[in-house]
Every structure is written in C-alpha cells, then in structure tokens.
C-alpha cells in the first residue's frame, strides 16, 4: 500500500474539501481525486462519501484514517530517532575494556558520556581480550579497547592503533627495593609480584632484560584482571605491581608509588587498539568513543613519573 495515498486521504479529512486538501499537498484537485480513487480501488472499499458540500468518511474510511495517523506519527518518530542517532544524542553503545584500558578509561569515559551524550544508553563489559573478542564477534558489544597483539591476524576485525604505553614495575614509596640503583631478578624475587594478564610483547621484553627467570609466569605471584585491588596491594604491602606505568599515574604524582628501577628497555611497551567488526557502519556515539579514547590515550602516553632513577 502506498503511504502517500494515505497521506492524501488524511489531507482531505483534515482540510474538509478536496480543493483545500489539494492546495495543502501541492496537487491539482483532479490528481488528488484520482489518488483517493486509486486507494479505494486497491482496498476494494469506499473510504469517502462525497456530498455536494462536504466529504464524509465511511466506516471503512474512519478505520483507514485512524491507522494512517498512527503511520504518520511513526514516520515522524523514525525521522526524529534517526536524526538523534546520527547526532550522537541517543542510541545504545556497548563497549568492552580489557584490564589496563579499564583501569585507564572506565571512569573518564563514563563521565564523558554522562556529560556529553546523556541520552545514549551505555553498557560496559570488562574482561580479558579473548573474552571480549568473542563478545564482539557475537555482536554483544559494539567495540572494544584491548591488547593489540591478539588481533593482528583477525581479518574480520577493524582496528585503530593507540599510542604505546611504557611498561614496568611500581612499588610503595618507602619500599626496600628502591635502595637499589638497578633492580634485577634476584632483588625482585624477594617480594610478591602482582599483575593482570600482560601482552605477549611486554612479557617477552621482561624475560629478555631480567634473565634468568624474568618471564612474568615465573615472577608473578598474584594475578587479577581487576587492577584496583592490585594498586591497593602495592600501596599497603611490599608487593611490586607489574604492568603499564601510567595506570598508577595519580598515585605516582601524589608520591605514594614509585617506579622500580629496572634495566632500561625502550621497547618495553604495551600496545593497544580500538577494535570493531569490519565492514559495519558505526553510530555517531561510537565515533565519539573513538575520538575520546584516542585523545585520552595520547595523554597517558606522555605521562612521566615523578622520579626516575
């Protein structure tokens, strides 16, 4: 059924005569009359009783007009909703964050969305890169921020690289290990070591610079995908926290945590990406996530510890 013909029927009803309705819809009166007749023929029922002075709806016409008004309302709502989706003012955005991105982005991102896109419904999934990748492929999340290394050979995933982040160890400000100009594996093994799952590259670089026994699987005594309790552990015990240095930037700026002086290695970095399914058209709110994340990440990459040995 041609919705335009239903709009013509509504015009006749709302304006009272064919002549006024024709003016309203920018048609000639004969053309409008033919449109209504074509609609009646399509339905096989009379919609209007045409009198000398006034047009009246038949019972069939009243039913058709009621439905047509609903359709007109839904058309207007569709246009409004598409407009707000395109402007980033509405919609749903489900994202995934692996442990380090969660520690860095979760609160700033939620704050940004509440302030700049308050009508967008936001859902966040936290977990390992492998778990989040499965959710992305199942279309349960729209995008994720995660370790880059697991996605290099994923042809179905579109990625945007983020600035690399320097990795290392931090400890509480008065930790005994800070007495060493350079801490080797012998000094590190005297203390508990906590970490979330590290990228393969960071693990490899640690293994090469802290040989023998410098691989994280040999050093780490406490592993947790939530970094918040690990930060507290480093603040209140002799535990060394292994991972991306800028995760604890606030504690370092406050002088509560210090970087452990490991052997220098410029390649000891974590590499992260923004990822989504390839070939999909993103909502404007998703593009807002990308822009916000890239801006934040550039700031994270520029972080310099308060004191470096």
N, C-alpha and C positions, 0 to 999 in steps of 0.2 A: 504494500500500500504506500502511495506517495504521500509523505507527510506534508508536502507543500499544498496539496489539495485540502488536507485537514485544516491547515492554516487559513486557507481561503474560506472554508466553512465557518471558522471562528470569526473571521473578519465580518462576514455577513451578519452573524448573530450579534456581535458586539457593536456594530455600527447601524444595524437596523434595516438598511436598504442595500440593494446591490450597487447603486450609484456611489454612495458614501464608502462602501467597502472597497469598490474598485479603485477609488482615489487613494485609499489607505494602503493598498498593496501594489499600487502603480501598475494596474492593468486596466484595459478597456472594460466596459461593462459586459459586452458580449464575450470577451475572453474569460472573465470571471464566471459568467453563467455557464460557459462550456466546461470549466474546471469542476464546478459543483455537479453538473450533469454527469461528467465522467466518473466522479467519485460515487454517485448514486448507482451508476451502471456497474461499477466494479463491485459494490456491495450487494447489488441486487435489491435495494430497498430505498424507498423515498425518505429523504432527510429533511426536506423543507416543504411546507405548504405555502405556495406562492399566492398571496392575495393581491388585490388591486393596490392597496396602500401599504401593506406590511407583510413581511416574511415571518412565518412562524415555524418552529421546529416540530417535526413529527416525533412520536415517542422514540423512534429509531434515531432520529437526529439528535435528540437530547442525550441519548446514551453515547453517541459518537462524539458529541461536543465535550461531555464530561471527560472521556478518555483523551481527547485531543488536548484539553487544557493540562491534563497530567503530563502528556508527552511534551508539551511546550515548556512546562516547568522543568522537566528532567533535562531537556535540551539546554536550557539556560544554566542549570546546575552543572551539567557536564562541561560547558564552556568555562564557567567560573572555576570549577575544580582543576581543569587542565591549565588554566591561567595561573592559579596559585601554585600548582605543582611546578610549572615552568619557572616561576619567580622564586622558588625555594621557600614559599610561605606555608606549605603544607606537605603532606605525604608521610611516608614511613621510611626510616633509614635504619637498617640493622647492620652493625659492623662487628668485626672480630679483632681482638687485640691479643697478641702473644705476650708473654710476661714482661719483657723490657718495654715494648710500646705501651702496655697497660700502665706500668709504673710512671711513664713519662707523660702519656697523653690523656688518660682516662678523665681525671678531674678537669684539666683545661678544656678538653673537648666538650664535656657535658655542660660546663659553664658557658662556653661559646654558643652552643646550640640553644640553651635556655635564653640567652640574651639576644642572639641574632636571628634565630629561627624557632620562636617559641611554639608555633603550631605544628612543627614537624615531630612526629612520634619517633622517638629514638630507642633502639634496643641495642645492648652491648653484650657480646659473648666473649669470655676470657678463657684462654686455654693454650695448649701447645700449637705450634704451626701446623703439625699434621692433623690435629683435630679440627682446627679452623678451616683448613683446606677442604676437608670433607664436607663441612657445613656450607662452604662457598659453592662447591660443586653440586650440592643438593639444593641450592638456592634458598637456604635458610638464613643466610646473611648476604648482604649486597657487596661488601668489600671487607678487606682486612689489612692490617698493618702487621708485618711479621718478618722473620728472618728471610733474607733473600735466597740463601743457598738451596733451600728445598724447592724453589720454584724455577730454577734455571732451565730445566728441560720440560716444563709444563706448557705444552702448546696451546692448551685451552684457557690459559690464564694470561691476562694482560697486566703487566707490572710497570710501575713508575719508581725508579730508584730514589732513595733518600740519602742525604749526606751520611757518610760513615761516621760511627761514634767510637772513640777510643775506649779500649777495654783494659782492665787491670784489677787491682785489689784496693779496698779501703778498710780501715780499722778505727777504733775509738782513738781520741786524741792523745791519750797517755799510754798507748799500747807499747809493751816492751819491744816489739819488733821494729819500732821506729828508731831505736838506737842504732840500727844497722844502716850503713850508707847504702848498701845494696842487699836486699833480702833474697837469698837463694832457697832452693828446695829444702835444705836442711833446717833453716830457720822457720819456713812456712809450716813444715810438718810438726812443729812443736805446738801448733794451735789448731782448733777446729776451723774448717773452711766451709762456708755456705755459698750456695749458688742456685739459680734457676737453670733450666736447660740452656746451655751455651751453643752458639753457632759453631759448626764444624771448623770454620776458619780460625775463630778465637781459640778453640781447643788445640788446634794444630800449632798455632804460634806459641802458646804457653808450653806445649810439650817440647818445642824446639829450643825455647830460651831457658827453660828450667830443668833441662835434662840432668840426671836421670829422674824419672818419676814425676815429671811436671805435667803430665796429662791430667785434665780435670777428673777423669774417672778414678784416678789414683789419689788425688788431693782432697776432693770434696767429701765432707763427712755429713753435711746436711743439705738436702736438695728440696726445694719447694718452688712451685710455679707462681706463688704469690710473693712478691718481693717485699711487701710492707713488713711482715714479721721478721724477715731476714735483716732488714735495716735495723729494726729494734734489737735484734740479736747482736749485731755488730756494735750498736751503741752501748749495750749494757753488759757485754761479756768480752772475752778475748777472741771471739770468733772473727775471722777475716772474711769479708764479703767480696766474692769474685764476680765480675761482670762488667757492664758498661759504666764507666766512671761517672757520667753525668746523671745517672739515676739518683745519686745521693748528693746532688749539687747543693740543695738547701742546707743539708747537714754539714757539708764541707764549708759553705760560705759562712755558716754560723760557728765554725771552728770545732764542731763536735766530732766530725770524722776527718781522717787524714788519708791521703793516698800512700799505700805501701810502696817503698822504693824498689820496684822490680827491675831486672835488667832491661835496658832500653830496647824498644822494638816499635818502630813507626807503623808496622803493618799489623799490629795487634789491635784490630778494629772489628766492630760489629757492623754488618751490612744489612740494611732493612729496606723493605719496599712497601708501597701501596699496591694492592692487588685486587682485581675483579675479574669476572668471567669475560673472556674475549668476545667481541662482536655484539655486545649489549649496549643499548642506549641508556646512559645514566640519567637519573633525575638531577635537577639543579642542586638539590641538597647534597647529593653525592659529590658533585664537583666542589661544593663548599667544604666538604670533609677533606678533599684532596688539597685544596688551597690552604686550609688551616693547618693541616699536618705538615706540609712542606715548609710553611713559614716557621712553625714551632721547631721542626727538626733542624733547620738551619741555625736557630738559636742554641739548641742543645749541642750541636757540633762545635760551636765556638766556645763552649764552656772551658775555662781554665781553672784548675784547682787553686785554692787559696795559697797553698805552699807546696812546692815540688822540690824533691831532693835530687 
